[in-house]
């Protein structure tokens, strides 16, 4: 990734933070849920959000 300015970096931090919050919440919902289909949906959503976090962080290296 090329150089980014401070505003872009701030926006990326905000996006990454939001996705990390999504991971935490989806994991919590998955653990609380009794319905197997909903449990799987929340687990998959958590994994997808974590993948996005990892991709953003790796793109900054």
PDB file with one MODEL, atoms N, CA, C and O in Angstrom:
MODEL        1
ATOM      1  N   UNK A   1       0.855  -1.170   0.000  1.00  0.00           N
ATOM      2  CA  UNK A   1       0.000   0.000   0.000  1.00  0.00           C
ATOM      3  C   UNK A   1       0.898   1.230   0.000  1.00  0.00           C
ATOM      4  O   UNK A   1       1.911   1.266   0.700  1.00  0.00           O
ATOM      5  N   UNK A   2       0.533   2.219  -0.772  1.00  0.00           N
ATOM      6  CA  UNK A   2       1.310   3.450  -0.826  1.00  0.00           C
ATOM      7  C   UNK A   2       1.101   4.274   0.430  1.00  0.00           C
ATOM      8  O   UNK A   2       0.467   3.836   1.390  1.00  0.00           O
ATOM      9  N   UNK A   3       1.646   5.462   0.398  1.00  0.00           N
ATOM     10  CA  UNK A   3       1.513   6.355   1.548  1.00  0.00           C
ATOM     11  C   UNK A   3       0.065   6.772   1.736  1.00  0.00           C
ATOM     12  O   UNK A   3      -0.663   7.012   0.773  1.00  0.00           O
ATOM     13  N   UNK A   4      -0.330   6.851   2.987  1.00  0.00           N
ATOM     14  CA  UNK A   4      -1.673   7.337   3.293  1.00  0.00           C
ATOM     15  C   UNK A   4      -1.540   8.528   4.231  1.00  0.00           C
ATOM     16  O   UNK A   4      -0.592   8.631   5.010  1.00  0.00           O
ATOM     17  N   UNK A   5      -2.511   9.418   4.134  1.00  0.00           N
ATOM     18  CA  UNK A   5      -2.454  10.603   4.990  1.00  0.00           C
ATOM     19  C   UNK A   5      -3.107  10.312   6.347  1.00  0.00           C
ATOM     20  O   UNK A   5      -3.650   9.229   6.567  1.00  0.00           O
ATOM     21  N   UNK A   6      -3.048  11.276   7.232  1.00  0.00           N
ATOM     22  CA  UNK A   6      -3.551  11.093   8.597  1.00  0.00           C
ATOM     23  C   UNK A   6      -5.051  10.806   8.631  1.00  0.00           C
ATOM     24  O   UNK A   6      -5.509   9.989   9.430  1.00  0.00           O
ATOM     25  N   UNK A   7      -5.812  11.472   7.772  1.00  0.00           N
ATOM     26  CA  UNK A   7      -7.260  11.254   7.740  1.00  0.00           C
ATOM     27  C   UNK A   7      -7.574   9.828   7.303  1.00  0.00           C
ATOM     28  O   UNK A   7      -8.439   9.172   7.883  1.00  0.00           O
ATOM     29  N   UNK A   8      -6.872   9.353   6.283  1.00  0.00           N
ATOM     30  CA  UNK A   8      -7.085   7.978   5.823  1.00  0.00           C
ATOM     31  C   UNK A   8      -6.709   6.973   6.910  1.00  0.00           C
ATOM     32  O   UNK A   8      -7.407   5.978   7.104  1.00  0.00           O
ATOM     33  N   UNK A   9      -5.620   7.227   7.611  1.00  0.00           N
ATOM     34  CA  UNK A   9      -5.201   6.343   8.696  1.00  0.00           C
ATOM     35  C   UNK A   9      -6.234   6.340   9.820  1.00  0.00           C
ATOM     36  O   UNK A   9      -6.557   5.288  10.372  1.00  0.00           O
ATOM     37  N   UNK A  10      -6.744   7.509  10.150  1.00  0.00           N
ATOM     38  CA  UNK A  10      -7.778   7.610  11.182  1.00  0.00           C
ATOM     39  C   UNK A  10      -9.024   6.834  10.764  1.00  0.00           C
ATOM     40  O   UNK A  10      -9.623   6.128  11.575  1.00  0.00           O
ATOM     41  N   UNK A  11      -9.412   6.968   9.500  1.00  0.00           N
ATOM     42  CA  UNK A  11     -10.582   6.242   9.004  1.00  0.00           C
ATOM     43  C   UNK A  11     -10.362   4.735   9.048  1.00  0.00           C
ATOM     44  O   UNK A  11     -11.270   3.988   9.411  1.00  0.00           O
ATOM     45  N   UNK A  12      -9.169   4.282   8.682  1.00  0.00           N
ATOM     46  CA  UNK A  12      -8.865   2.853   8.751  1.00  0.00           C
ATOM     47  C   UNK A  12      -8.913   2.344  10.186  1.00  0.00           C
ATOM     48  O   UNK A  12      -9.424   1.253  10.439  1.00  0.00           O
ATOM     49  N   UNK A  13      -8.394   3.112  11.116  1.00  0.00           N
ATOM     50  CA  UNK A  13      -8.457   2.719  12.532  1.00  0.00           C
ATOM     51  C   UNK A  13      -9.901   2.581  12.989  1.00  0.00           C
ATOM     52  O   UNK A  13     -10.243   1.656  13.726  1.00  0.00           O
ATOM     53  N   UNK A  14     -10.739   3.501  12.549  1.00  0.00           N
ATOM     54  CA  UNK A  14     -12.151   3.462  12.917  1.00  0.00           C
ATOM     55  C   UNK A  14     -12.832   2.224  12.330  1.00  0.00           C
ATOM     56  O   UNK A  14     -13.602   1.551  13.015  1.00  0.00           O
ATOM     57  N   UNK A  15     -12.548   1.932  11.073  1.00  0.00           N
ATOM     58  CA  UNK A  15     -13.127   0.752  10.420  1.00  0.00           C
ATOM     59  C   UNK A  15     -12.655  -0.523  11.113  1.00  0.00           C
ATOM     60  O   UNK A  15     -13.455  -1.414  11.399  1.00  0.00           O
ATOM     61  N   UNK A  16     -11.356  -0.604  11.380  1.00  0.00           N
ATOM     62  CA  UNK A  16     -10.804  -1.791  12.045  1.00  0.00           C
ATOM     63  C   UNK A  16     -11.423  -1.951  13.436  1.00  0.00           C
ATOM     64  O   UNK A  16     -11.806  -3.054  13.824  1.00  0.00           O
ATOM     65  N   UNK A  17     -11.519  -0.869  14.170  1.00  0.00           N
ATOM     66  CA  UNK A  17     -12.123  -0.918  15.504  1.00  0.00           C
ATOM     67  C   UNK A  17     -13.573  -1.370  15.460  1.00  0.00           C
ATOM     68  O   UNK A  17     -14.012  -2.153  16.302  1.00  0.00           O
ATOM     69  N   UNK A  18     -14.313  -0.874  14.479  1.00  0.00           N
ATOM     70  CA  UNK A  18     -15.716  -1.270  14.328  1.00  0.00           C
ATOM     71  C   UNK A  18     -15.834  -2.758  14.026  1.00  0.00           C
ATOM     72  O   UNK A  18     -16.701  -3.445  14.567  1.00  0.00           O
ATOM     73  N   UNK A  19     -14.961  -3.243  13.165  1.00  0.00           N
ATOM     74  CA  UNK A  19     -15.004  -4.667  12.830  1.00  0.00           C
ATOM     75  C   UNK A  19     -14.568  -5.537  14.010  1.00  0.00           C
ATOM     76  O   UNK A  19     -15.085  -6.640  14.186  1.00  0.00           O
ATOM     77  N   UNK A  20     -13.636  -5.058  14.809  1.00  0.00           N
ATOM     78  CA  UNK A  20     -13.249  -5.811  16.007  1.00  0.00           C
ATOM     79  C   UNK A  20     -14.418  -5.876  16.995  1.00  0.00           C
ATOM     80  O   UNK A  20     -14.621  -6.894  17.656  1.00  0.00           O
ATOM     81  N   UNK A  21     -15.172  -4.800  17.090  1.00  0.00           N
ATOM     82  CA  UNK A  21     -16.372  -4.800  17.927  1.00  0.00           C
ATOM     83  C   UNK A  21     -17.391  -5.793  17.389  1.00  0.00           C
ATOM     84  O   UNK A  21     -18.039  -6.500  18.161  1.00  0.00           O
ATOM     85  N   UNK A  22     -17.535  -5.850  16.071  1.00  0.00           N
ATOM     86  CA  UNK A  22     -18.451  -6.811  15.459  1.00  0.00           C
ATOM     87  C   UNK A  22     -18.045  -8.243  15.799  1.00  0.00           C
ATOM     88  O   UNK A  22     -18.897  -9.075  16.110  1.00  0.00           O
ATOM     89  N   UNK A  23     -16.742  -8.529  15.739  1.00  0.00           N
ATOM     90  CA  UNK A  23     -16.248  -9.869  16.078  1.00  0.00           C
ATOM     91  C   UNK A  23     -16.671 -10.222  17.503  1.00  0.00           C
ATOM     92  O   UNK A  23     -17.199 -11.307  17.748  1.00  0.00           O
ATOM     93  N   UNK A  24     -16.440  -9.314  18.431  1.00  0.00           N
ATOM     94  CA  UNK A  24     -16.777  -9.553  19.839  1.00  0.00           C
ATOM     95  C   UNK A  24     -18.272  -9.786  20.021  1.00  0.00           C
ATOM     96  O   UNK A  24     -18.681 -10.718  20.713  1.00  0.00           O
ATOM     97  N   UNK A  25     -19.077  -8.944  19.405  1.00  0.00           N
ATOM     98  CA  UNK A  25     -20.529  -9.065  19.561  1.00  0.00           C
ATOM     99  C   UNK A  25     -21.065 -10.329  18.903  1.00  0.00           C
ATOM    100  O   UNK A  25     -21.890 -11.026  19.494  1.00  0.00           O
ATOM    101  N   UNK A  26     -20.614 -10.637  17.696  1.00  0.00           N
ATOM    102  CA  UNK A  26     -21.090 -11.850  17.032  1.00  0.00           C
ATOM    103  C   UNK A  26     -20.683 -13.100  17.801  1.00  0.00           C
ATOM    104  O   UNK A  26     -21.455 -14.056  17.873  1.00  0.00           O
ATOM    105  N   UNK A  27     -19.486 -13.109  18.376  1.00  0.00           N
ATOM    106  CA  UNK A  27     -19.070 -14.237  19.217  1.00  0.00           C
ATOM    107  C   UNK A  27     -19.985 -14.363  20.437  1.00  0.00           C
ATOM    108  O   UNK A  27     -20.412 -15.461  20.795  1.00  0.00           O
ATOM    109  N   UNK A  28     -20.275 -13.241  21.059  1.00  0.00           N
ATOM    110  CA  UNK A  28     -21.170 -13.245  22.219  1.00  0.00           C
ATOM    111  C   UNK A  28     -22.543 -13.781  21.827  1.00  0.00           C
ATOM    112  O   UNK A  28     -23.091 -14.648  22.509  1.00  0.00           O
ATOM    113  N   UNK A  29     -23.100 -13.268  20.731  1.00  0.00           N
ATOM    114  CA  UNK A  29     -24.419 -13.716  20.281  1.00  0.00           C
ATOM    115  C   UNK A  29     -24.409 -15.208  19.967  1.00  0.00           C
ATOM    116  O   UNK A  29     -25.353 -15.925  20.297  1.00  0.00           O
ATOM    117  N   UNK A  30     -23.357 -15.663  19.338  1.00  0.00           N
ATOM    118  CA  UNK A  30     -23.243 -17.077  19.002  1.00  0.00           C
ATOM    119  C   UNK A  30     -23.238 -17.940  20.262  1.00  0.00           C
ATOM    120  O   UNK A  30     -23.876 -18.992  20.301  1.00  0.00           O
ATOM    121  N   UNK A  31     -22.527 -17.497  21.276  1.00  0.00           N
ATOM    122  CA  UNK A  31     -22.462 -18.259  22.528  1.00  0.00           C
ATOM    123  C   UNK A  31     -23.777 -18.244  23.299  1.00  0.00           C
ATOM    124  O   UNK A  31     -24.058 -19.171  24.059  1.00  0.00           O
ATOM    125  N   UNK A  32     -24.579 -17.206  23.114  1.00  0.00           N
ATOM    126  CA  UNK A  32     -25.850 -17.092  23.824  1.00  0.00           C
ATOM    127  C   UNK A  32     -26.996 -17.789  23.101  1.00  0.00           C
ATOM    128  O   UNK A  32     -28.021 -18.108  23.705  1.00  0.00           O
ATOM    129  N   UNK A  33     -26.820 -18.019  21.825  1.00  0.00           N
ATOM    130  CA  UNK A  33     -27.901 -18.500  20.968  1.00  0.00           C
ATOM    131  C   UNK A  33     -28.105 -20.010  21.128  1.00  0.00           C
ATOM    132  O   UNK A  33     -27.141 -20.768  21.232  1.00  0.00           O
ATOM    133  N   UNK A  34     -29.355 -20.429  21.146  1.00  0.00           N
ATOM    134  CA  UNK A  34     -29.683 -21.854  21.229  1.00  0.00           C
ATOM    135  C   UNK A  34     -29.997 -22.446  19.856  1.00  0.00           C
ATOM    136  O   UNK A  34     -29.780 -23.636  19.627  1.00  0.00           O
ATOM    137  N   UNK A  35     -30.498 -21.632  18.961  1.00  0.00           N
ATOM    138  CA  UNK A  35     -30.856 -22.098  17.619  1.00  0.00           C
ATOM    139  C   UNK A  35     -29.586 -22.376  16.817  1.00  0.00           C
ATOM    140  O   UNK A  35     -28.761 -21.480  16.642  1.00  0.00           O
ATOM    141  N   UNK A  36     -29.417 -23.610  16.326  1.00  0.00           N
ATOM    142  CA  UNK A  36     -28.183 -23.967  15.614  1.00  0.00           C
ATOM    143  C   UNK A  36     -27.930 -23.138  14.353  1.00  0.00           C
ATOM    144  O   UNK A  36     -26.784 -22.815  14.039  1.00  0.00           O
ATOM    145  N   UNK A  37     -28.994 -22.796  13.635  1.00  0.00           N
ATOM    146  CA  UNK A  37     -28.818 -22.005  12.412  1.00  0.00           C
ATOM    147  C   UNK A  37     -28.360 -20.585  12.735  1.00  0.00           C
ATOM    148  O   UNK A  37     -27.467 -20.046  12.081  1.00  0.00           O
ATOM    149  N   UNK A  38     -28.975 -19.992  13.740  1.00  0.00           N
ATOM    150  CA  UNK A  38     -28.554 -18.643  14.139  1.00  0.00           C
ATOM    151  C   UNK A  38     -27.147 -18.668  14.722  1.00  0.00           C
ATOM    152  O   UNK A  38     -26.346 -17.770  14.461  1.00  0.00           O
ATOM    153  N   UNK A  39     -26.847 -19.697  15.511  1.00  0.00           N
ATOM    154  CA  UNK A  39     -25.507 -19.838  16.082  1.00  0.00           C
ATOM    155  C   UNK A  39     -24.471 -19.872  14.966  1.00  0.00           C
ATOM    156  O   UNK A  39     -23.443 -19.199  15.048  1.00  0.00           O
ATOM    157  N   UNK A  40     -24.740 -20.656  13.922  1.00  0.00           N
ATOM    158  CA  UNK A  40     -23.815 -20.756  12.795  1.00  0.00           C
ATOM    159  C   UNK A  40     -23.714 -19.425  12.041  1.00  0.00           C
ATOM    160  O   UNK A  40     -22.629 -19.031  11.614  1.00  0.00           O
ATOM    161  N   UNK A  41     -24.832 -18.747  11.883  1.00  0.00           N
ATOM    162  CA  UNK A  41     -24.835 -17.443  11.215  1.00  0.00           C
ATOM    163  C   UNK A  41     -23.947 -16.445  11.965  1.00  0.00           C
ATOM    164  O   UNK A  41     -23.154 -15.730  11.352  1.00  0.00           O
ATOM    165  N   UNK A  42     -24.084 -16.402  13.280  1.00  0.00           N
ATOM    166  CA  UNK A  42     -23.265 -15.490  14.080  1.00  0.00           C
ATOM    167  C   UNK A  42     -21.790 -15.880  14.040  1.00  0.00           C
ATOM    168  O   UNK A  42     -20.922 -15.010  13.970  1.00  0.00           O
ATOM    169  N   UNK A  43     -21.500 -17.178  14.082  1.00  0.00           N
ATOM    170  CA  UNK A  43     -20.104 -17.626  13.996  1.00  0.00           C
ATOM    171  C   UNK A  43     -19.487 -17.222  12.664  1.00  0.00           C
ATOM    172  O   UNK A  43     -18.357 -16.736  12.617  1.00  0.00           O
ATOM    173  N   UNK A  44     -20.237 -17.426  11.577  1.00  0.00           N
ATOM    174  CA  UNK A  44     -19.728 -17.071  10.256  1.00  0.00           C
ATOM    175  C   UNK A  44     -19.530 -15.563  10.140  1.00  0.00           C
ATOM    176  O   UNK A  44     -18.542 -15.103   9.569  1.00  0.00           O
ATOM    177  N   UNK A  45     -20.465 -14.803  10.679  1.00  0.00           N
ATOM    178  CA  UNK A  45     -20.349 -13.340  10.650  1.00  0.00           C
ATOM    179  C   UNK A  45     -19.123 -12.876  11.430  1.00  0.00           C
ATOM    180  O   UNK A  45     -18.426 -11.954  11.009  1.00  0.00           O
ATOM    181  N   UNK A  46     -18.866 -13.512  12.556  1.00  0.00           N
ATOM    182  CA  UNK A  46     -17.679 -13.188  13.347  1.00  0.00           C
ATOM    183  C   UNK A  46     -16.406 -13.489  12.566  1.00  0.00           C
ATOM    184  O   UNK A  46     -15.474 -12.685  12.553  1.00  0.00           O
ATOM    185  N   UNK A  47     -16.370 -14.641  11.920  1.00  0.00           N
ATOM    186  CA  UNK A  47     -15.197 -15.018  11.129  1.00  0.00           C
ATOM    187  C   UNK A  47     -14.982 -14.054   9.967  1.00  0.00           C
ATOM    188  O   UNK A  47     -13.850 -13.678   9.665  1.00  0.00           O
ATOM    189  N   UNK A  48     -16.076 -13.656   9.317  1.00  0.00           N
ATOM    190  CA  UNK A  48     -15.973 -12.710   8.200  1.00  0.00           C
ATOM    191  C   UNK A  48     -15.427 -11.361   8.672  1.00  0.00           C
ATOM    192  O   UNK A  48     -14.573 -10.765   8.016  1.00  0.00           O
ATOM    193  N   UNK A  49     -15.922 -10.892   9.802  1.00  0.00           N
ATOM    194  CA  UNK A  49     -15.446  -9.616  10.341  1.00  0.00           C
ATOM    195  C   UNK A  49     -13.971  -9.717  10.725  1.00  0.00           C
ATOM    196  O   UNK A  49     -13.208  -8.775  10.510  1.00  0.00           O
ATOM    197  N   UNK A  50     -13.565 -10.858  11.294  1.00  0.00           N
ATOM    198  CA  UNK A  50     -12.158 -11.045  11.661  1.00  0.00           C
ATOM    199  C   UNK A  50     -11.277 -11.086  10.419  1.00  0.00           C
ATOM    200  O   UNK A  50     -10.167 -10.554  10.427  1.00  0.00           O
ATOM    201  N   UNK A  51     -11.762 -11.708   9.361  1.00  0.00           N
ATOM    202  CA  UNK A  51     -11.019 -11.746   8.099  1.00  0.00           C
ATOM    203  C   UNK A  51     -10.806 -10.330   7.566  1.00  0.00           C
ATOM    204  O   UNK A  51      -9.729 -10.003   7.068  1.00  0.00           O
ATOM    205  N   UNK A  52     -11.826  -9.502   7.672  1.00  0.00           N
ATOM    206  CA  UNK A  52     -11.717  -8.112   7.229  1.00  0.00           C
ATOM    207  C   UNK A  52     -10.681  -7.362   8.062  1.00  0.00           C
ATOM    208  O   UNK A  52      -9.862  -6.623   7.518  1.00  0.00           O
ATOM    209  N   UNK A  53     -10.716  -7.550   9.376  1.00  0.00           N
ATOM    210  CA  UNK A  53      -9.728  -6.914  10.260  1.00  0.00           C
ATOM    211  C   UNK A  53      -8.324  -7.324   9.851  1.00  0.00           C
ATOM    212  O   UNK A  53      -7.443  -6.478   9.694  1.00  0.00           O
ATOM    213  N   UNK A  54      -8.119  -8.617   9.680  1.00  0.00           N
ATOM    214  CA  UNK A  54      -6.798  -9.135   9.313  1.00  0.00           C
ATOM    215  C   UNK A  54      -6.343  -8.575   7.972  1.00  0.00           C
ATOM    216  O   UNK A  54      -5.177  -8.214   7.813  1.00  0.00           O
ATOM    217  N   UNK A  55      -7.251  -8.501   7.011  1.00  0.00           N
ATOM    218  CA  UNK A  55      -6.909  -7.969   5.687  1.00  0.00           C
ATOM    219  C   UNK A  55      -6.490  -6.505   5.764  1.00  0.00           C
ATOM    220  O   UNK A  55      -5.502  -6.102   5.150  1.00  0.00           O
ATOM    221  N   UNK A  56      -7.244  -5.714   6.520  1.00  0.00           N
ATOM    222  CA  UNK A  56      -6.894  -4.300   6.667  1.00  0.00           C
ATOM    223  C   UNK A  56      -5.534  -4.146   7.337  1.00  0.00           C
ATOM    224  O   UNK A  56      -4.705  -3.357   6.885  1.00  0.00           O
ATOM    225  N   UNK A  57      -5.303  -4.890   8.401  1.00  0.00           N
ATOM    226  CA  UNK A  57      -4.028  -4.781   9.119  1.00  0.00           C
ATOM    227  C   UNK A  57      -2.873  -5.206   8.222  1.00  0.00           C
ATOM    228  O   UNK A  57      -1.832  -4.551   8.196  1.00  0.00           O
ATOM    229  N   UNK A  58      -3.052  -6.294   7.493  1.00  0.00           N
ATOM    230  CA  UNK A  58      -1.988  -6.762   6.596  1.00  0.00           C
ATOM    231  C   UNK A  58      -1.712  -5.770   5.472  1.00  0.00           C
ATOM    232  O   UNK A  58      -0.577  -5.655   5.011  1.00  0.00           O
ATOM    233  N   UNK A  59      -2.736  -5.057   5.032  1.00  0.00           N
ATOM    234  CA  UNK A  59      -2.538  -4.086   3.953  1.00  0.00           C
ATOM    235  C   UNK A  59      -1.749  -2.868   4.432  1.00  0.00           C
ATOM    236  O   UNK A  59      -1.202  -2.122   3.620  1.00  0.00           O
ATOM    237  N   UNK A  60      -1.690  -2.670   5.739  1.00  0.00           N
ATOM    238  CA  UNK A  60      -0.952  -1.535   6.295  1.00  0.00           C
ATOM    239  C   UNK A  60       0.523  -1.851   6.523  1.00  0.00           C
ATOM    240  O   UNK A  60       1.317  -0.951   6.798  1.00  0.00           O
ATOM    241  N   UNK A  61       0.888  -3.115   6.410  1.00  0.00           N
ATOM    242  CA  UNK A  61       2.286  -3.516   6.651  1.00  0.00           C
ATOM    243  C   UNK A  61       3.155  -3.191   5.469  1.00  0.00           C
ATOM    244  O   UNK A  61       4.357  -3.458   5.494  1.00  0.00           O
TER     245      UNK A  61
ENDMDL
END
